[in-house]
Amino acid sequence: MLNRRILRIKIFKSLYAAVQTWESASPASLADVQAAFKQSAEATRDLYLFMSGIVVPLTELAAARLESARHKAHPTEQDLHPNTKFADNALARYLSEDPEFIKQFQKRKFSWQQYDLVLKKVLNNVAAKDWYKAYMDAPGRSLKEDCALFTHIFEEEFTDLPELQDLLEEMNLWWNDDLAYALTWCCRSFSDIAAGKPWRLPPLYQSDLLKQKSAAAVDDDSAFAARLLEYAYCSYADYSDRIAALAEGWEKDRLVLTDICLIVCALAECTHFPNIPLRVSMNEYVEIAKYYGTLKSSVFVNGVLDRLVRQMQASGEIVKA
């Protein structure tokens, strides 16, 4: 499930959090940082599962509204004979009857019952969209069509919904910034279900998924993440001193901590993973800096990283296969 870009981001965040504790009475140890990283990794998959679980209660809410309209004091013809296409959609029925999905969802004690305000907001937003109306007006019903509709909902209705963002932040601190990636995997699952494949909880690391699909050797993402986190943590003091030495006119304590942590992670990767091309590693952290640093972070990270890598190549500290 987790690809290398997501792993690099989580390692950077874990290092950043750890460094902030070093001046405190209880500084984070390597074991603490490793445990936090594992929690963060599992949290992304949990978020995928939690968001997949919105399909059933959203459908139940739609059905409840139709039932309520039938029992109005003066129901209209439409109230008495409503279009039940969404309320009877096959994807919700599939997930509500799938034992593995139910098992994994209940194992984590997830529930959408107490979040009815979010469900109502989503359903109201969806019902107003032209693509939803086209779905409701289209003749025939199929699992494939229902999966396509929910893919549309997940792609367009969740990433910018303030009520959902507030809910996720309240539920789990590790879910911050992971929503878009988790939703992508929800849509992948819907596509698989539409194609007749059974629902399966994705492996935590993308390399495990690739190993299932290919007989060729695949580098282990779990080992990559564990080694990179350890190297970055243990080399932080040395690498941060080198960064400060190159940042002319700036004292070390005045440098942006996010930038330092990104460069440290990049140097750890460049130094200890000879099979990963330098340009790949460097570009990855420059891209991450665009989202997690200041306006000038990507330029700063790129410039300092380029100079340090050249120095370390010349000294023999960085040798690529």
Secondary structure, 3 states (H helix, E strand, C coil): CECHHHHHHHHHHHHHHHHCCCCCCCCCCHHHHHHHHHHHHHHHHHHHHHHHCCHHHHHHHHHHHHHHHHCCCCCCHHHHCCCCCCCCCHHHHHHHHCHHHHHHHHHCCCCCCCCHHHHHHHHHHHHCCHHHHHHHHCCCCCHHHHHHHHHHHHHHCCCCCHHHHHHHHHHCHHHCCCHHHHHHHHHHHHHHHHCCCCCCCCCCEHHHHHHHHCCCCCCCHHHHHHHHHHHHHHCHHHHHHHHHHHCCCCCHHHCCHHHHHHHHHHHHHHHHCCCCCHHHHHHHHHHHHHHHCCCCHHHHHHHHHHHHHHHHHHCCCCCCC
